[in-house]
Amino acid sequence: MALTGRTALLAALGSLPVGIWDAGWTGLLAVNAPLALACACDYALAAPVRRLLLTRSGDTAVRLGETADVTLTITNPTGRPLRARLRDAWPPSSWQPGTDVEASRHRVTVPAGERRRVTTRLRPTRRGDRHADRVTLRSYGPLGLFARQGTHRVPWTVRVLPPFTSRKHLPSKLARLRELDGRTSVLTRGEGTEFDSLREYVPGDDTRSIDWRTTARQSTVAVRTWRPERDRHILLVLDTGRTSAGRVGNAPRLDAALDAALLLAALASRAGDRVDLLAYDRRVRALVQGRTARDVLPSLVDAMAGLEPALVETDARGLTATALRTAPRRSLVVLLTTLDTAPVEEGLLPVLPQLTQRHTVVVASVADPHIARMSTSRGSVDAVYEAAAAAQAQAERHRTAQQLRRHGVTVVGATPDELPPALADAYLELKAAGRL
């Protein structure tokens, strides 16, 4: 039972005190006799909350930054109409700051024996699963003097997926892939290419591609065209250790790595290659293997939704051993990690030869655009010091990248917005060179 503000006002104006005690109250309420009778009648006519039936329906998944609608159906099996205020409670990260009060509170009227629906619109601010907490209803009588209050548990989960903002680059990368794939007249040659067709020689063609046997049988010079091999294996390895928790802009580095991995996976699956995912720090956080081209992207998105950086140092030896078990045959291993000097020199470099002797390795890293802005700072002593610090950080990053390149690793470093297309370009260049 709940005392409304209207009842408190009328009680304050009352002149004949009568004591009424209820177990749900915290003290004695002094009211006059007519008011007490009106309150008792109002309470009796309010629909009981605990007998209501509540069910949910609606969205179960949403991309970060978009909205999800979850509908709550309230069925009133009692003989009294329900006049209620309702709060549909969700975790604070289910809404943009400042919007939860408006989004989660509803007024609802349900006639006896009928049902009504109310919709709560979520706009999550973090990836992962968002679980509904509880539904609280305050049922009022016709006079609004007293209210019955109770809660219901109505489970529901909305999975917040990565936003995949880099998908806008996919059409341009697919156009380049079609050129490499022989749908446009292009010559490519390398260890990992397959013969596609013959055509007439034109000035500028690589003379190594001339088919002398075919040329001898006709009056024109014939050259071979090649296309990259299909069904190659690509293993995306996400470092989820402490360095992935560093924020670049408004998001952790891990989010930028996820976006780059998704663009590469979408492109590689369209190219006919097999894509697997491994997320690791000191143990396996996610593993996706053996998916078809149609299923690989949804599977990756679903696996990435719940990934969060772990505030531990990544075990590079364990990561390497797990990657080798996951990709026993020659593959393209794309490691999305940091280019910070200490983690690379102390962790990755000692075990890197185990990967490079069996696989083609690409290391992709997120660069902080704030450091680039700092490097151009001038005009004051503080600005010059900032520029010097930024220049030192950039020099260390460049030196680390050079160490990796000496081991035969392709290094891709770019800001969060530029990393996905840069990594996709590196993949296409490797494919064009026949290194896959």
C-alpha positions as CSV (number, residue, x, y, z in Angstrom):
1,M,0.0,0.0,0.0
2,A,1.3,3.5,-0.8
3,L,0.1,6.9,0.4
4,T,-0.3,9.4,-2.5
5,G,0.4,13.1,-2.3
6,R,-3.3,13.9,-2.7
7,T,-4.1,11.8,0.5
8,A,-1.3,13.6,2.4
9,L,-2.7,17.0,1.5
10,L,-6.3,16.0,2.5
11,A,-5.0,14.5,5.8
12,A,-3.2,17.7,6.6
13,L,-6.5,19.6,6.2
14,G,-8.4,17.1,8.3
15,S,-9.8,18.0,11.8
16,L,-10.9,14.7,13.4
17,P,-7.9,12.5,14.0
18,V,-8.4,8.8,13.7
19,G,-5.5,6.3,13.8
20,I,-5.1,3.9,11.0
21,W,-2.2,1.4,10.9
22,D,-1.0,-0.6,8.0
23,A,2.0,-3.0,7.9
24,G,3.3,-1.3,4.8
25,W,3.4,2.2,6.4
26,T,6.1,3.5,8.6
27,G,4.0,5.2,11.2
28,L,0.6,6.4,12.2
29,L,-1.5,8.4,9.8
30,A,-3.9,11.0,11.2
31,V,-6.9,11.6,9.1
32,N,-10.6,12.5,9.6
33,A,-13.3,9.9,9.4
34,P,-14.8,10.7,6.0
35,L,-11.3,10.8,4.5
36,A,-10.5,7.4,6.1
37,L,-13.6,5.9,4.5
38,A,-12.8,7.4,1.1
39,C,-9.2,6.1,1.3
40,A,-10.4,2.6,2.3
41,C,-12.8,2.5,-0.7
42,D,-10.1,3.8,-3.0
43,Y,-7.7,1.2,-1.9
44,A,-10.3,-1.5,-2.3
45,L,-11.1,-0.5,-5.8
46,A,-7.4,-0.3,-7.0
47,A,-6.5,-3.3,-9.1
48,P,-4.1,-5.7,-7.3
49,V,-0.6,-5.6,-8.8
50,R,0.6,-9.1,-8.0
51,R,-2.3,-10.8,-10.0
52,L,-1.3,-9.0,-13.2
53,L,0.3,-11.0,-16.0
54,L,3.3,-9.5,-17.8
55,T,5.1,-10.7,-20.9
56,R,7.8,-9.3,-23.2
57,S,8.4,-9.2,-26.9
58,G,10.5,-7.1,-29.3
59,D,14.1,-6.8,-30.3
60,T,16.8,-9.1,-29.0
61,A,19.8,-7.6,-30.8
62,V,20.8,-4.1,-31.8
63,R,23.9,-2.5,-33.1
64,L,25.7,0.0,-30.8
65,G,24.3,3.5,-31.5
66,E,21.0,2.3,-32.8
67,T,17.7,1.8,-30.9
68,A,15.9,-1.3,-29.7
69,D,12.2,-1.5,-28.9
70,V,11.1,-3.9,-26.1
71,T,7.3,-4.3,-25.7
72,L,5.7,-5.1,-22.4
73,T,2.2,-6.7,-22.5
74,I,0.2,-6.2,-19.3
75,T,-2.8,-8.5,-18.9
76,N,-5.4,-7.6,-16.2
77,P,-7.3,-10.8,-15.2
78,T,-9.0,-9.1,-12.2
79,G,-12.5,-7.6,-12.1
80,R,-11.2,-4.1,-11.4
81,P,-9.7,-1.7,-14.0
82,L,-6.0,-1.0,-13.7
83,R,-4.8,2.7,-13.5
84,A,-1.1,2.6,-12.9
85,R,2.3,4.1,-13.3
86,L,4.9,1.7,-14.5
87,R,8.7,1.7,-14.5
88,D,10.5,-0.8,-16.7
89,A,14.0,-0.9,-15.2
90,W,17.1,-1.6,-17.2
91,P,20.8,-1.0,-16.5
92,P,21.9,2.6,-16.9
93,S,24.0,1.8,-20.0
94,S,20.8,0.9,-21.8
95,W,20.2,4.6,-22.6
96,Q,22.0,7.7,-23.5
97,P,22.7,9.8,-20.4
98,G,19.7,11.8,-19.3
99,T,17.1,9.8,-21.2
100,D,16.4,6.9,-19.0
101,V,13.7,8.6,-16.9
102,E,11.5,9.4,-19.9
103,A,12.1,6.1,-21.7
104,S,11.4,3.7,-18.8
105,R,8.3,5.3,-17.2
106,H,4.8,4.8,-18.5
107,R,1.2,5.5,-17.6
108,V,-1.1,2.7,-18.4
109,T,-4.8,1.9,-18.1
110,V,-6.0,-1.6,-18.6
111,P,-9.8,-2.4,-18.3
112,A,-10.8,-5.5,-16.4
113,G,-10.1,-8.7,-18.4
114,E,-8.2,-6.9,-21.1
115,R,-4.5,-6.3,-22.0
116,R,-2.4,-3.3,-23.1
117,R,1.1,-2.9,-24.4
118,V,3.8,-0.3,-23.6
119,T,7.1,0.0,-25.4
120,T,10.4,0.9,-23.9
121,R,13.0,2.2,-26.4
122,L,16.6,1.4,-25.5
123,R,19.6,3.1,-26.9
124,P,22.6,1.3,-25.4
125,T,26.0,3.0,-24.9
126,R,28.1,-0.2,-24.5
127,R,28.4,-3.5,-26.3
128,G,27.3,-6.7,-24.6
129,D,24.2,-8.2,-23.1
130,R,21.6,-5.9,-21.4
131,H,19.3,-7.7,-19.1
132,A,15.9,-6.3,-17.9
133,D,15.8,-5.8,-14.2
134,R,12.3,-5.6,-12.9
135,V,8.9,-4.0,-13.6
136,T,7.4,-1.8,-10.8
137,L,3.8,-0.9,-10.9
138,R,1.8,1.5,-8.7
139,S,-1.9,0.8,-9.1
140,Y,-4.3,3.7,-8.1
141,G,-7.9,3.7,-7.1
142,P,-10.4,5.9,-8.9
143,L,-9.9,8.8,-6.5
144,G,-6.1,8.6,-6.6
145,L,-5.9,8.6,-2.8
146,F,-4.2,5.3,-2.2
147,A,-2.1,3.0,-4.4
148,R,-1.0,-0.6,-4.4
149,Q,2.6,-1.1,-5.4
150,G,4.5,-4.3,-6.4
151,T,7.2,-5.6,-8.7
152,H,7.4,-8.3,-11.3
153,R,10.4,-10.1,-12.8
154,V,10.0,-10.3,-16.6
155,P,13.3,-11.5,-18.0
156,W,14.5,-10.2,-21.4
157,T,18.0,-9.8,-22.9
158,V,19.1,-7.4,-25.6
159,R,22.5,-8.2,-27.1
160,V,24.3,-5.0,-28.2
161,L,26.5,-5.8,-31.2
162,P,29.5,-3.9,-32.6
163,P,28.4,-1.0,-34.8
164,F,30.5,-2.0,-37.8
165,T,30.8,1.5,-39.1
166,S,33.5,0.5,-41.5
167,R,31.1,-1.3,-43.7
168,K,30.8,1.9,-45.8
169,H,34.2,1.0,-47.2
170,L,33.1,-2.5,-48.3
171,P,31.8,-1.5,-51.8
172,S,35.1,0.1,-52.9
173,K,37.2,-2.8,-51.6
174,L,34.9,-5.3,-53.3
175,A,35.4,-3.4,-56.6
176,R,39.2,-3.8,-56.2
177,L,38.7,-7.4,-55.3
178,R,36.8,-8.0,-58.6
179,E,39.7,-6.6,-60.5
180,L,42.1,-8.9,-58.7
181,D,39.7,-11.8,-59.2
182,G,39.9,-11.6,-63.0
183,R,36.5,-10.1,-63.7
184,T,38.4,-7.1,-65.0
185,S,41.3,-7.6,-67.4
186,V,44.3,-7.4,-65.1
187,L,47.5,-9.4,-64.9
188,T,48.7,-10.6,-61.5
189,R,51.4,-13.1,-60.8
190,G,52.8,-14.8,-57.7
191,E,53.1,-18.0,-55.7
192,G,49.5,-17.9,-54.6
193,T,47.8,-17.2,-58.0
194,E,45.9,-19.5,-60.3
195,F,45.7,-19.5,-64.1
196,D,42.6,-17.8,-65.3
197,S,42.6,-17.3,-69.1
198,L,44.6,-16.3,-72.2
199,R,44.3,-13.0,-74.0
200,E,46.2,-11.1,-76.7
201,Y,49.4,-9.3,-75.6
202,V,49.3,-5.5,-75.3
203,P,52.2,-3.2,-74.8
204,G,53.0,-3.0,-71.1
205,D,52.2,-6.6,-70.2
206,D,54.7,-8.5,-68.1
207,T,56.7,-10.6,-70.6
208,R,57.0,-13.4,-68.0
209,S,53.3,-14.0,-68.6
210,I,53.6,-14.7,-72.3
211,D,52.4,-18.2,-73.2
212,W,55.0,-19.2,-75.8
213,R,53.4,-22.6,-76.7
214,T,50.0,-20.9,-77.4
215,T,51.8,-18.1,-79.3
216,A,53.5,-20.6,-81.5
217,R,50.2,-22.0,-82.7
218,Q,48.7,-18.6,-83.7
219,S,49.6,-15.4,-85.3
220,T,49.4,-13.2,-82.2
221,V,51.3,-13.2,-78.9
222,A,49.2,-14.7,-76.1
223,V,49.6,-13.9,-72.4
224,R,48.2,-15.7,-69.4
225,T,46.0,-13.9,-66.9
226,W,46.0,-15.0,-63.3
227,R,43.6,-14.7,-60.4
228,P,44.3,-15.0,-56.7
229,E,43.6,-18.4,-55.2
230,R,40.4,-18.9,-53.2
231,D,39.7,-20.9,-50.1
232,R,42.7,-19.6,-48.2
233,H,42.6,-19.5,-44.5
234,I,42.6,-16.3,-42.5
235,L,42.9,-16.2,-38.7
236,L,41.9,-12.9,-37.0
237,V,43.6,-12.7,-33.6
238,L,42.4,-10.1,-31.2
239,D,44.6,-9.1,-28.3
240,T,42.2,-8.4,-25.4
241,G,44.8,-7.7,-22.8
242,R,45.3,-4.4,-20.9
243,T,46.7,-2.4,-23.9
244,S,43.3,-2.9,-25.7
245,A,41.6,-1.0,-22.8
246,G,43.4,2.2,-23.6
247,R,40.9,4.8,-24.9
248,V,41.4,6.4,-28.3
249,G,38.8,9.1,-28.6
250,N,35.6,8.0,-26.9
251,A,36.1,4.3,-27.2
252,P,38.7,1.7,-26.2
253,R,41.3,0.5,-28.7
254,L,39.5,-2.9,-28.8
255,D,36.4,-1.4,-30.4
256,A,38.5,0.0,-33.3
257,A,40.2,-3.4,-33.7
258,L,36.8,-5.1,-33.8
259,D,35.7,-2.7,-36.6
260,A,38.8,-3.4,-38.6
261,A,38.4,-7.2,-38.1
262,L,34.8,-7.1,-39.3
263,L,35.6,-5.3,-42.5
264,L,38.4,-7.7,-43.3
265,A,36.2,-10.7,-42.5
266,A,33.5,-9.4,-44.8
267,L,35.9,-8.8,-47.6
268,A,37.8,-12.1,-47.3
269,S,34.5,-14.1,-47.1
270,R,33.4,-12.5,-50.4
271,A,36.8,-13.4,-51.9
272,G,36.1,-17.1,-51.1
273,D,38.5,-17.3,-48.2
274,R,37.8,-19.0,-44.9
275,V,37.8,-16.7,-41.8
276,D,38.3,-17.7,-38.2
277,L,38.5,-15.6,-35.0
278,L,40.5,-15.9,-31.9
279,A,40.3,-13.5,-29.0
280,Y,43.0,-14.0,-26.3
281,D,44.8,-12.4,-23.4
282,R,45.7,-15.1,-20.8
283,R,43.0,-17.4,-22.0
284,V,40.6,-17.8,-24.9
285,R,37.9,-15.1,-24.7
286,A,36.2,-16.0,-28.0
287,L,36.8,-18.6,-30.7
288,V,34.9,-18.8,-34.0
289,Q,35.8,-21.6,-36.4
290,G,34.5,-23.4,-39.5
291,R,31.7,-21.0,-40.5
292,T,30.5,-20.8,-44.0
293,A,30.8,-17.6,-46.0
294,R,27.1,-16.8,-45.3
295,D,27.4,-17.4,-41.6
296,V,30.9,-16.1,-40.8
297,L,30.0,-12.4,-40.4
298,P,26.9,-12.9,-38.1
299,S,29.0,-15.4,-36.0
300,L,31.8,-12.9,-35.6
301,V,29.5,-10.1,-34.7
302,D,27.8,-12.2,-32.1
303,A,31.1,-13.4,-30.6
304,M,32.5,-9.9,-30.5
305,A,29.5,-8.4,-28.7
306,G,30.5,-9.5,-25.3
307,L,34.3,-9.0,-25.6
308,E,35.7,-6.6,-23.1
309,P,39.4,-5.7,-22.4
310,A,40.9,-7.6,-19.5
311,L,43.3,-5.6,-17.3
312,V,46.0,-8.2,-17.4
313,E,49.3,-8.5,-19.4
314,T,48.7,-10.6,-22.5
315,D,50.5,-13.9,-22.5
316,A,52.2,-13.7,-25.9
317,R,53.5,-17.3,-25.7
318,G,50.1,-18.7,-24.9
319,L,48.6,-16.6,-27.7
320,T,51.1,-17.9,-30.2
321,A,50.6,-21.5,-29.2
322,T,46.8,-21.1,-29.4
323,A,47.0,-19.5,-32.8
324,L,49.2,-22.3,-34.1
325,R,46.7,-24.9,-32.8
326,T,43.8,-23.0,-34.4
327,A,45.6,-22.6,-37.7
328,P,47.7,-25.8,-38.2
329,R,48.2,-25.2,-41.9
330,R,49.7,-22.2,-43.7
331,S,47.4,-19.2,-43.2
332,L,47.2,-15.5,-43.0
333,V,47.4,-14.6,-39.4
334,V,46.2,-11.0,-38.6
335,L,47.1,-9.9,-35.1
336,L,45.3,-6.8,-33.9
337,T,47.4,-5.6,-31.0
338,T,49.5,-2.7,-29.8
339,L,52.8,-1.3,-31.2
340,D,53.9,-0.1,-27.7
341,T,57.6,-0.9,-27.3
342,A,57.5,-2.9,-24.1
343,P,54.7,-5.4,-24.9
344,V,56.2,-6.1,-28.4
345,E,59.8,-6.4,-27.4
346,E,59.3,-8.4,-24.2
347,G,56.2,-10.4,-25.3
348,L,55.7,-10.7,-29.1
349,L,59.2,-10.6,-30.6
350,P,60.7,-13.6,-28.8
351,V,57.8,-15.9,-30.0
352,L,57.2,-14.3,-33.4
353,P,59.4,-16.6,-35.4
354,Q,57.1,-19.5,-34.5
355,L,54.3,-17.7,-36.4
356,T,56.3,-16.4,-39.3
357,Q,58.0,-19.6,-40.2
358,R,54.6,-21.2,-40.9
359,H,52.2,-18.3,-41.6
360,T,52.1,-15.0,-43.3
361,V,51.7,-12.5,-40.5
362,V,50.1,-9.1,-40.4
363,V,50.2,-6.9,-37.3
364,A,47.5,-4.2,-37.2
365,S,47.5,-1.5,-34.5
366,V,45.4,1.5,-33.6
367,A,47.2,4.9,-33.6
368,D,46.0,7.7,-31.4
369,P,45.1,10.7,-33.5
370,H,45.6,12.9,-30.4
371,I,49.4,12.2,-30.6
372,A,49.4,13.4,-34.2
373,R,47.7,16.6,-33.2
374,M,50.2,17.1,-30.3
375,S,53.1,16.7,-32.6
376,T,52.1,19.9,-34.5
377,S,51.6,21.9,-31.3
378,R,53.5,25.2,-31.1
379,G,53.1,28.7,-29.6
380,S,53.9,28.1,-26.0
381,V,56.3,26.2,-23.7
382,D,53.7,23.6,-22.9
383,A,52.8,23.1,-26.5
384,V,56.5,22.5,-27.4
385,Y,56.8,20.0,-24.7
386,E,53.7,18.2,-25.9
387,A,55.1,18.2,-29.5
388,A,58.4,16.7,-28.2
389,A,56.6,14.0,-26.3
390,A,54.4,13.2,-29.3
391,A,57.5,13.0,-31.6
392,Q,59.2,10.6,-29.1
393,A,56.1,8.4,-29.0
394,Q,55.9,8.3,-32.8
395,A,59.6,7.5,-33.1
396,E,59.2,4.6,-30.7
397,R,56.2,3.3,-32.6
398,H,58.1,3.5,-35.9
399,R,61.1,1.7,-34.4
400,T,58.9,-1.1,-33.1
401,A,57.2,-1.4,-36.5
402,Q,60.6,-1.7,-38.2
403,Q,61.6,-4.5,-35.8
404,L,58.5,-6.4,-36.8
405,R,59.1,-5.8,-40.5
406,R,62.6,-7.3,-40.2
407,H,60.9,-10.5,-39.2
408,G,58.9,-10.5,-42.4
409,V,55.7,-9.1,-40.8
410,T,53.4,-6.7,-42.6
411,V,52.6,-3.8,-40.2
412,V,49.5,-1.7,-40.5
413,G,49.1,1.2,-38.1
414,A,46.4,3.9,-38.5
415,T,43.9,5.9,-36.6
416,P,40.5,4.3,-35.7
417,D,38.8,5.6,-38.7
418,E,41.6,4.8,-41.1
419,L,42.6,1.3,-39.7
420,P,39.8,-0.8,-41.3
421,P,40.4,0.4,-44.9
422,A,44.1,0.3,-44.4
423,L,44.0,-3.3,-43.2
424,A,41.7,-4.3,-46.1
425,D,44.2,-2.7,-48.5
426,A,47.0,-4.7,-47.0
427,Y,45.0,-7.9,-47.5
428,L,44.3,-7.1,-51.1
429,E,48.0,-6.3,-51.7
430,L,49.1,-9.6,-50.3
431,K,46.5,-11.3,-52.4
432,A,47.6,-9.5,-55.5
433,A,51.3,-10.4,-54.8
434,G,50.3,-14.1,-54.4
435,R,51.5,-14.3,-50.8
436,L,48.3,-15.9,-49.6
